Structures are given as C-alpha cells and as structure tokens.
Amino acid sequence: MSKAYTTFKIHPSIGFARLGNTDDDFYLCPEQLGELPIACNELGQEKVDANGNLERVSQFKDANDLSKIKKQAARFKIFSYSDKDSDEGEEIKIGGTYDFIYETPVIAPTIVKGKVTDIDWTVHLANKKASWYDFQETNGMHGYAPDHPLRNPDVTQPDLRRQLIIDPGPLTVNLENNRGEFAKFGTEAKKRDTSKNQKVSYPQTFPPSDIQPNPIDTLGSLIVNEQDKHCRLIVLGGNGNSGSTKTPVISSFVNNDGWFDDISDGPVTATIHFSFKQKQYDGKKEKLVTINSSMDVQVPAWVVVGYPRYAPQMQDMITMDEKMYDLFVRKFAYDPQVFGVAPYDKASNNPQTETEWETWRNDADYNPDYYPKFYKELWTVLHRPDSYRYSYDFDYFAGSDPHNRGTGGNLDEKALSQVPKNGEDPYYRMRQFIYMIMRQHDETNDYVVTNDQWPTNAKPRLMPMLCGNNPLSNVSPDKFLAMTQTQLFFLKQWMKGKFVNECEEWNDGDKNCKNPWANPPTTGVGIDRGVLSNILGGAFCPGGEISWIVNNPAIYSEPYRIKHATYLAGALSIPKPIADIDGSNAPNLAEGMEPGDMTKYIGIPWQADFHECTTQDVDVTYRGWNNIYLNSDGDPAQQDIAYDIPWWPAHRPIVVSEGPNSPQVYWASGIPANNAGDLQMVEAWKDLGFLLATGEGISKAFYQQERNNDALGVPVTPGDRVLGQSIGKSSQETNNN
C-alpha cells in the first residue's frame, strides 16, 4: 500500500461494568478518578445539563425499592488515529470519512476513503471460576504446580470440566439490531425494543437451572446507541445471582465447590462498515459505483463485570491505573521521561527486538531529574487515607486518626505543597518524616519503621497500614501493602524538594488546578486511564474486581491492552492437569487471554470474599511468618503479637454514618461476621447502603444512603456487640480477602 491508513482503537481499553438487579435501569461507568458515574437514558445515551456538563448519578437504587441496585454499564467508543504514534485521536462518526483498507479475493489491499455506515460490535463474556484452580494466596502467581488443587476436584473428565464454565457464546449487535442478551438458549438480535430467545448454534454451557438460592440464566446484555452521530456500545453485566448445586453452604472466603456466580469478562471487538465510490468501466463508458465493505478494528478491548461500587467517589490507596502504569513504565517503556535510559526521551527508549528489550530492561532506571507534579502525582495519594475514617473506625489505630490534614498536621496540604525557594526549604523535615514512614517494597512484612537513622527507639508504624497480598499463610508472606515503585519514586523526589506545584507554576487562578481530573477526558488514553482509576489496584488476596494476573506482562499486547487469544467455539481452556487427559486446550498466556480469564482467580461466590474483606489479624511476631503455633513442640516464640489491619475500606466499608451528627454504625449490620454471614450476603448485597460524598477538600465527607433497613434491621453501633458484629475477625476464625 502506497500511503498510510487510519488505525482504529476501541476505548476504554479495559471497560468495567458492575452487577445490579434492577430490570432496566442503569448508569454509565465513571471515566474520571473519584467521580460519580454518568447518568444516561434507557439506551445508554449520556445525559447533560443545560450547560453541557455531564449529569451524575446520585441514587444507586430503584427509587421505589431499596432492594434493587442499578447496574453500571461499560461504554465503549471507537477512535481513529491517522498517526499511529499519536495519542490525539478522535471518536469516529456515522457518516464520517476515513482511510480504510479495502481488499477482496481478487484485489490486493488498497487504501480508500470510505464513509462509515454502521458498526458491528462483538462481545464474548464468560465465567471460568468454578473450572479453575483453588485460590491460595500467591501460589500460582508464577504458574501452578502440577499438584495444585482444583475447585470442584471431583470433576476430572474434560468434557464435564468444561461444563463448569458459564459460556453463553459471543454476541454481535449494531445500529440496526441494537440489543442482545448473553442468555441461556441465546437471544435473537433485538431490533429496537423487541426480542425473543431462540436456539443458537454456539455450544453454550450454563449451570443447572435448579441451583440455589438463585439460578443463573444470563451474564448480561448489549445495547448499541447513536449519540451525536457516534455509534457506541453499552455492556451490561449479570444480575448478582449466585447459587450452588448442593445444599447452599459456604465454608471458605474464596473456594466453594458447587457454587457459581455471574461475574464475567471477555473480549470486545468491532467491525466498521463503510461505503465508497469506485470507478468502473462498462465497455467504453466510465461510471461511479457505490461499494460496500467492512474492516475490523485493529486494536480491540476487554470488558470486566465486577461487584457494585458502594463508595464510588472514595479513592483506593492504589488504583488499577496506578498499578498498571507502574508495570508499563518499568517493563514497556511507556513513559521514558519517568523511567528509561538517558537522555530519557522517546527516541532513546524505543526498543524493537527481543534483544533490545532485554538490554533496555537491564539498563533502564528512574530519571533522577524528573520533577513530579504535586497535585497530579503526590497529593492524590497523600490525601486518600483521610477519607477512610468514613468507612473504618480509626479508634483501632491506637485511639486516633493518623491522617490529620488540618493546619500543622502531618498532612497539611499548604505546607507539603510548598516548593523550596531561594535556598530555603522550611518543610523538608515534614516531607522527610512522611517519606520515611512509607513502606518500601522490601518492608512488606514490617509493621514499624526499620530505618536505623530514626532518631528514637519508638519508631512509628509504616504506611499504608493496609493488608498485603498474603497476610494469611506462611508460604511467601506479604503482610502489608506497599505503594507501587513508581509512586515511591515520586514521593522520594518530593521528599528531596524536586517537585512542581502546578497551581503556582502554571495554573495560577485556575479553579481546577488542584484536581487534574476535574474535566471528563476527551482522548482515548484519558478514557482508558480514567476508567481504571476507579478499580482496586491492590492488595491481591485475591483482590477486588480482578487479581494479581494484572502484574504479569505476558497478558498485554501493549500498555493497557489485554492480548486476545484465539479459541474454538465451546472449547475454552481448562486447567492443564484435566486438559492433558484428552489433549484439550490448556491456558497459555503467551497466546493471550480468553473469555473469563481475567476474573477466574477471584473468590466464588463473590459475595463471600467481599463480605470478609473487613480486617485481618496480622501476626508480626516474626517477619517471615503469618501463623504462629505457640503450643507446638520447639516453637521459640515467647509471645504472639497481632494487629487488626483493614483490607480495602474504599470498596468494602466497615463502619459508616448517615450524616455529620449521626453515630458510626456497622455498614453490614444484620449480617454476621462468619461463614453464615457469607451465605447471607449472597442475598443481602442488594440491601446494603451506598456512600455519597459531600463537601470539598478537608471538609469532604462520605455518608450512607439507600440502606434497606426493612431487610437488614436497624444498624448497630460499634459499641453494641449484637448480631455477630465485630470490627474484625482473627485468622483462626476465618480467612479474609
């Protein structure tokens, strides 16, 4: 081909939908850090106010029924890029003209200017949890041992093993047939608002129809809409149903044989239909003929369906965007001005061959002259723990809130944002104190500061004071959470005084200078990262929406893009020990991910793990041990020292209040903190309240709304030990997330 063609990409690269049990009411996934979801109509078209600003969701349940939670939809768009190395693409339009590749069996590929007429969107959701391996903390992170136990271990015949996968098959929709459902027996493509189920040729697999307490006959649905001439895809997930083929009993926070749920994930692809005029000759006469053709979008996407986000504006200590950004910076040369080889520009950090990549990864390091931006890369991390006092009782942190943001406090924004000037740096000691209590990656099993330079013997606790990837077992303990290596690099530069205050340097007078995410993103990359900024990025035990598989570079085709595997209809991969019996397809990360591969590591049913993600008794008697057996012969331990550490309060609240003058109460009041409570959560998840933010800055607060007290009872305060409530549970009672 003699000239460049347009590259088409689907954004977001990884979209997130969330479960709900309303019949047809939903909202759109937020595309900004800590922002409310986007309000939309029944077709998924976003709503805007009189000033053109997006309308936001303020109610998450049916106004007439507090046991009905609205679903969150993942919305996908297609952007065109005339320069493949540019991030400045634009969303394509119906009727828009772009450079397409046109070819036929007798015509070599050529470039034509075509006009978009429609888009076929195809999604394939699946759930592989019941067919996968047992989750055992970090075991399996670098591959599973041949004898690693399986979920449902009695199912050893390959054909029966595949029956444990919920696989409705792929579904395609477009503007003409704009609705479809991932339903048992399939669904006819829906023209506008009418449909009926019909048999499909794909060999579907669904759980038995009599599982209890709730059957699963769908993983969700698709809608295509047109808004401002943009053709967009809306992906809706399941109904939050979980059920067991046996008498419903839950005995584990993460592995429960016989159980199924309707969490799911899978690839999102698209084919653009276009028309163009072509000269043809009829004898000696020339005429223009309209040619209709199509072209697959070159850069596809992925979608994940997770649990409801009950505190949508509360930011995680590590977001999924930050987790992935750290990986891509260090392994994919994603941002060479931060991490790379000198002179830290793109030209010097563009390895192509395998040998060049190996050399680059050996030589690259953080740029010592990079100055992080205070509000974009520093303050966003430092202010987050303050909001957790609205979802966790900080009295259990030695009787006070350690994240004091007021004037003169450890996290005084005015002091911490001041850049050294004229050789004077009055707040260096304050920044140094904060950096020295930040847990490094070789301190994930340490409770207090280990630095010998600390001036006193009374060393403070390391931060963040949250559970790590494995505070449960003695195999590869990883007790406490540490920020990503890139976040720690930013903080170290800041501690040294090497940072920029954007508000003073560039944006004086801009009311949004303290919030780089104040405006909705307009670029594809901005949407990618904005969506992921509202997903849990750690700890992974097994995690929130997705697990530690995100740390593996092998699953990505490029930064922020999941690599798609090829697979046969009805033959999704099963664990290797079973697949080897008859040569069935076993997983191979080098070939990419299949439907269901991103969520199969998470607990089953999801409600059990979610319920138990409150706090964990973390034993700090010995650095390399999690469980101490004082009565065993020869154990040298003289005392058993354990601390009650929270998991992720921004996703699973523990204590909440309903207003500034209301007492704190247990968020899950009425649901016992034990396995019986896990089982109760299978139904009770839809009755829980949502936390909505009020105020700004240091005055920002989060209060509960929409709790269904008729179903759960009146909330219990922390001082009232009734209904099995407690702040946390010991590891002897149960394992947590």
N, C-alpha and C positions, 0 to 999 in steps of 0.2 A: 504494500500500500504506500502511495506516494506522499501522503500527508497524515498528520495526527488526527486521531479520532477522540471523541468525548469519552471520558471514564465516568461511569455511573456507580454511585455508592449508596447503600441503604444506611440511614441514620435513625435512631441511635444504633451503634454497632452491637450493643447488647441492651435490649429493652427489658423492662420489668413490669409485669402485671402482678396483681395481687388478688387472692381469693375473696369471695364475698357470696352471700346467699340471697341477695335481692333478685327479683325476676328479671328486671331490665334496666335498673338504674345503676349508673357507673360514672366514674370521672377519669381523667387522664393523668398519667404518671407525671410528677413534677420533674422539670428539667433544669432546676437550679438547686444549689446546696441549701438545705434547711428551709425550703419554700413549701407552701401548701400545694396540693395537687390542683390541676386545672379543671375548671368546670366545663361541661360540654352538654350537648343535646343527645337525643336518643341514637343519633348516627355517629356520635363521637366527634362532631364538629365543635371546636373550642368556642367558648363564649367570651365576648369582650364587652367592656362598658362603653359609656358614651365618649370617653377619651381615647378609646382604642386599646386600653390596658386589659390584660387577661383577667377574667373573673376567677376567683379562687374558691375552693370548696371550704365551707365552714361546718357542714354537717356530714357525717360519715355513715349515717344510718337512715333508714326509711323514717320520714317524719312521723309516721303513724304507728311504727312498730320498732321498738328498741332491740328486738332480736333479729333484725335484718340489716346486715352490713353491705354497703355498696362495694362493688368490685372496683379495683383500679385497673384501667386498661393501659396496655403498652401501645404507643402510637409510633408508626414508622413512616418515614419520608424518603424520597429518592433525590439525591443531589447530583448535579452534573459538574464535572471538572474538566476544563479544557487543558489545564496544565496539571499533569498527574502528581507533581511535587508540591502543588499549592493546597493550602487549607481553605482557600476562599472560593468555594463552590457556591452554587445556588440551587434551590429546590426547583425541580422541573415542573412544568405546567402542561396540562392537557391543551393541545394546540400549539405548544412551544416547538421551536425548530432547533435541532441539534445534529451533530455529526455522528451518524450511525455506521456500523459495519454491516454491509449488505453482501450476502453470498447465497448462492444456490448450488445444487449439484453440478451445474454446468458453467457457473460464473464464479471466478475467483473472487476472494474478498476485496471489496472496494468501499470507498467512503462516499456516503450520500447524505444530503441534507434532508432529514425526514421530520415530519410533523407528528407529535405524539397523539395517538388516538385513544389508547386505553393502556392499562397495566394489569397483568395477571400477577397477583400476589399468592405465593405458596408457603404454607407453614406446616411443619410436622412436629406436633407435640407428643411426648411420651413420658412415662414414669417407670423407671427401672429399679426403684428402691428394693422391692421385695425379691428381686432376682440377684441382687448384688451381694457383696461380702458384708460381714458384720463390720460395723464401725468400732474400731478400738484405738481411740486417741490418734497418735501419729503413726501407728502401724499402717503400712500401705501407702504412705506418702511418697515413698521412693520405690513402689512396686510391692505386690503382695507375695508373701511366702507361699510355697505350694500347699502348705497345710493350714493356711489362714482360714478360719471358719466362715461359712456362708450363712446368710439369712435363709431361713427355711431349708435347713440342711438335708431334710428327708427327700427333697425333690431333686433327684440326681439324674433323671432321664432328660436329655437335651430338649426334646420336644415339649415336655412338661415344664421344664425350666423357663422356656420362652413364654409359657402361659402366665408366668408371674409378672411379665411386663404388661403395663397398660399401654396399648399401642393402637389408637384409632386410625392411624394412617395419615398421609398428607392431605391437605385441603387447599383448594385454589378458589379464589374469589377475584372479582373485578368490578368495574363500574356497572356493567350490565347485570351480572349475577353477584350482588353485593353482600350477601350474607351466607354463612355456612357454619356448621357446628361439628365439633370433634366428638360425635356421639356414637354410641353403640348402634350398629347396623348402618352407620353412616348418615349423611344428610344430603339431600338434593341441594345444589346451589340455589340460593334464595334470590328471587327477583323482588327487590324492594322488601316488602314486609310479609310475604307468604312463603311457606315451605312445608315440606313433609319429609319424614325419614324414609329412606329406601335402602335396599341392599347395595353394597359396594363390592367391587372386585378385590379390594385390598384385604388380605387375611388378618382382620382385626383380632386383638386379644384384650379382653376386659375381665375384671374379677367376677366371680359368681354373683348372680343377681340377688342372692339371699344373705350377703354379708351383713353383719350387724355392728353398730346400730344404723349405719347409713350406707346404702348402695352407691356405687359409682357407675354411672352410665354415660358420662361425658367428661372431657377435660377442658371444655370451654368452647369458644366460638370466635368467628372472624366477622368483621364489618369493613367494607370499603366505602369511603365517602369522598366527595369532592368539595373543597373549600377554597375560594379564591383561585379556582382553576387548578389547584393542587390535588392530586389523587393520593390519598393517604390510607394506610392500613391500620385498623384497630384490632388488637388481640386481647381477648378476654379469657381469663383462666377459669378454673373449676369453681365448684360451689362450697368448698371447705368440707367435703364429706370424707369420712374415714370409717372403715369397717373391717371386721375380722371374719374369717371363715370358721373360727372356733367360737366358743363362749368368750365374749369380749373381756379380756383381762390384759392389763399392762404391767409388765414386770421389769421393764428397762426403760431408761430415758431415750434410748436410741434404736435398739434392736428388738422388735417384737414380731415373732413368727406368726404367720396367718393374717397379718394386717396389710391393708392397702390405704393410700390416700390419694388425693387428686392434685397434689403438687406436680409440676411438669416443666419441661423445657424442650427446645428444639430449634432447628434452623429456620431462617426467614430468607426466602429468595424471591426474585421478581423477574418478569419478562415484560419488556416495553414493546407495545405495538405501535408501529409508525407507518406513515404513508409518504410517498414522494412521487414526483413526476419524472418520467423517463421517456426519452425519445425512442421511438420505434419506427421502423420503415415497413410500409405496405407497398411492395413494388418500388415505385419511384417516389411515393408520397411519404412525407415525414409527419408524424403526429405525436402528441404528448399523451402518455398513458399513465394513469394512476396505479402505482404498485403498492400493495400492502405487504408488510413484512414485520419481523419482530427480532429483538435482540435481548439476550439475557443480561441482567445487571451483573457487571464483572465483580463487584465487591459486595457480597451478601452480609447478612446479620444473624443474630441469635436472639431468642426470647426466653426469659425465665419467669415462671409463675411462683410467687412466694406467698407467705402468710400476710395478713393485714399489718400495716404500719400504724400502730396505735398512738405513737407520738411523732407524727410526720415531720415536725419542724425541729425536733431535737437531734443534734448532730452527733454522730458516733465519734469516739476518740480517734479511730482510724476508719476512713470511708473506703469503699471499694475502689473509688477513683484514685485515692492516695496509695492504696495497696498496689494497684496495677501500674500506676505512674512510676512508683519506685522500681518495680520489676523492669519496666520498659526502658527507663533511664539507664539502669545498670546493665541490662542484657541486650537491648535492641537499639542503642544509640539514639534514643528518642528525643533527648534534649541535651545536645552536646555542650551548650553553654553552662549547664549544671554539672554534667558528668561526661567525661570523654578524655581525649588526649589533646595536649596543647597544639595549636592555639585555641582549642575549644570552639571551633566553628564547624559548620556542616561539611565543608569541603574536606576537612581533615578527619572527619568522623563518619565516613561513608563506606564501610567495608562491604564487599560484594561476595567474595568467595568464602568457602568454609575456613580456609587457612587465614584469610584476612580477618574474619570474625573471631577466630581463636586468638589471634595476635591482639586485636583490639580489646577483647575482654580481659586479657592478661595485663595490658598496659594502661587501660583507662582508669581514671580516678576522679574524685570530685574536684572541681575548679576552685582553687584557694582564693581566687579573686571574684567569685560570684557573690553578689550582694542580694540576698533575698528581700522581697517586699514585705513590709511589716504586716499589713492588713490581709494580703493575699496568702502569704505562706507562713506566717508566725502567729499573729493574734487569733486567727481562726482556730488554731489548735489550742492555744493557751486559755481561751475563754470557754471552751466546751464543757469542762468538768463542772463549772458553776451551775449549769442548768440541771445537773443530775440531782441536785438537792430537791428537785420537784418530782423525782421518781425513785429516790432512795433515801433512807434515813441516815444522815451523816453522824448521828449520835454514836453510831458504832465505829466511827473513826476517832476513838478516844475522846468523844464528847463534844466535837466541834466541827465546823465546816472548814476544811483546809484550803479551799479555793477562794479566799477572800479577795474580791475585786474592788473593794472600796478604796478611797484615798488612803495611801500609806500601807495598804495591804500588799501581800506577796504578788498579787496580780493586778496592780494598779496600772491601768491602761495608759494613763498620761505619762507615768514615769517610764514604763517599759518601751514606749514608742519613741522616746527622745533619742535622736541620733547624736553621737559625740560631736561637739563643735569646738573649733578654736583650741584644740588640745585639751578640752575639758570633757569629762565623762562622769558626771555625778552618780549615775545609776549603774555603773559597771558591777558593783558588788551584788546588787539585786538581781541582775541578769545572770551573774555567775552562780548565785545560790540556786536559781531556778534550773539552770542547765545541769548543775552537779547533782540535783535530785531526780533528773530524768534518767530512767532506766536504759542502760545501753544493751546491746544485743548479747553481750557476754554476762549479763546480770539478770537474765530472766528467771533465775532460781533464787535471787537475793531479795530479801524483804527491806533491808535498810541500806543506806549508802555504804559502799565498801572502800571509798577513796581514803587512803591513809593521810591525805593532806587536810582532811576535815579537822577544824580547829578543836573540837571537843570529842569526848568519848560518847556523848549522847547524840548519836547520828540519826538524822531524820529518815523517814520511810522514802523509798524510791517511788517514783511516779511514772506512768499512771498506776494507780492502785486497783487494777482490774485483773481478772483471771487470764492466764495464758492458754497456749494450745494444749497443754497436758498437766493440769494440777490434780490428776486422778490416780495415775498408776506410776510405778517405779521404772517403767520402760521409757527411756528418753524423757525425763521430766522437763517440763517447760511451764513453770508455775505461774508466772506473771507476764502481763502484756508489756511489750516494748514498742515504741513508735517505730516507723519504718526507718531504714538507714538514711533515706533522703530527708525525712523530717528532722532527724537528729543532726544531719549536716547543716540544715537551715538554722536550727537552734544554736549550733556551735558558732556559726558565723555571726549570728545575732549577739551571742554572749561576748564575742570579741569586739563588738561595735561595728561590724561590717554588714550593715543592712541599710535599707532605704525606707523612709516614711513617705509613702505615696502622697498622703494628704498635704504634706509640707513641700515635697519636691515637685510634684506635677499637677496635683488636683486641688489646689487651694480654692475653697469656695464651692467645690462640687459636693453636693449633699450625699452622693453615693460613694465617695472616695473610701469610706471605711467598710464598704460592702461591695467587693468586686463582682458579686453575683446578684446585684440588685436588679439588673435587667435580664429578661429572657435571652438565652443565647440565640444567635442568628446563623452561626456557622455549624456545619456538620460535626466538627470536632467538639465544639462547645456543647452541642446536644449530647454527644457521646459521654463526655465527662460530667455534665450536669446530671444526667440520669444516674450514673454510677455513684455520684456523691451522696446519694440517699440510701445506699446499700451498705450493709455491715462489712467492714474490711478486716475484722479480727476481733477476738481470737476465734480460732477454728477448732472447736471441740464439740461437735463438728462444725459449728458456725451458724450463721443466720440463714440467708436465702441460698447461699452456696458455700462450699467448703474450701479446704486447703488446696484443691486441684487448681485454683486460680494462681498459685505460686509456681506452677510448672510451665516453663517457657514453651514446652513442646505442644501445648494445646492452642497456640496462637499462630495465625498465618501472618500477622503483622500486629503492631501495637493496637490494643483494644479490639481485635478481631479474632473470634473463635474460628479455628480451622475446621472445615466441614469434611467429614468422611463420606465415602460412598458406601452404600449398603443395599441389600436386596430387600424387596418387599416381604415383610413378615419374618425377616431373618436378622433382627437386631442382635448385637453381640451379647453373649452371656459369659460369666466367669470362666477363665481358662480351664480349671480342673473339670468342669462339666463339658465345655466345648470340645475338649480333646477326645472325649469318648467317641464321637462320631465325626470329628472334623468340622464341627460348627464354627461359626465366626466368633473369635475371641477379641477383646478390645486391643487396639493398637494405637497408642497416642500419636505415633509418627504419621499415621494416616488421617488423623483428625477425630472429631467428636461426632457422635450420633445423637439422635433424639433421646432425651432422658439422661445423657451422660453428665450434665453439669449438676443435677440435683440428686443423683443416686446415692451420694455419700451421706446425705442428711438423714436425720432420725425419722423413723417410721413407727406410728403416725407422727406427723409434725407437731401435733398438739402436746405430746408427752415431753419432748425436748424443750419446746417453747415454755411450757409450764414450769419446768425445773430450772430454767436459766435465771435464777434469782441470785443466790450467793453460794459460795463454796468454802468449806473449811479447808484452808491450805496450810499444810504442815511445813513449818520452816525449821524444824529441829535439825535436819540435815539438808544440805543444799541439793544433793543428788537423789533424795528420797521424797516420795509423796506420802507413803503409808508407813507408819512406824508400828511394829508389833512388840510392845513392851513386855509381854509375857512369854515371848519366845526365848528359847534357850540360847544364851550367848549374845543377845542384843545389848549393845553397850549404852543405849540411850538412857539417860537419867530422867528426862522429862519430855513430855510431848507438847510442843508449842505450836498452836494452830491459830490462824486468824480468819475471820469471816470476810471473804472478799467477793464483791459483786462481779457478775458476768458482763452483761451489756444493758445497763439501765435505760439507754435511749431506745431500746426495742422492747424490752420486757420490764415495764415498771414494777416496782415493789410496793412502795407507799406513795400515795398521791393525795392531793387536796382539791376541793371543788371551788375554792375561792381564797382571796387573801386572808380572810378571817376564819377560814374553816380548818379544823384539825386534820392532820395526816391520817389516812386510813389505808388499809391494805387494798391494793388495786384488785387482787384476786380474792377478796373476801368471799367466803362461802364455798371456796374450793380448797380442800385440804392439801397441805404440802407433803404429799406422799404419792405412791403409785395409784391409789384410789382417786386422788385428785387429778392425776394424769388422765385417767379414764374419764373423769367428769369433764375435763377440759375438751374432750372430743365433741361435746355438745355445747359447753359453756363459752367457748371462744367468741361466739357471736353476741353474747350478752355483756361483754366487758366494755369499759368506757374508753374514750379517746381523749388524749391530752391536746389542748389547743393553747397556743402561745398568746400572751397579751404583753403590751409594752415593748420597749426597745432598750438595747444596751444593758446597763447594770440593773435596770428595772424590769427586764424581761422575765416573765413568769409563765409557768405551764399549769393549767388547771383541767381537771377531769370534767367531761360532759358525756351525755348519752349512755350512761351506765344503766343497765336494766335491773333495777333493784327488785322488781317483781319476781324475776327468775333467780337472782343470786342472794337476795336478802339485803338487809341494811349493812353497809360497810363497817368493818371492825377497826378500831384504832389500835396502834401497836402495843399499847399497854394492856389490852384485853386479850388474853390467851384463850380464845374460844374457837370452835370450828376448825381446829387443827392448824390455825395460822401460826406462822413464825417468820422471822426475818430471813433466816437461812436454815440449811439442813447440814448436818455433819456428813462427811463422806461415808461413815459407817451406815447411815440411814439410807442414802441413795446417792447415785452419781448424778452430777449436773451436766449441763451442756459444756 
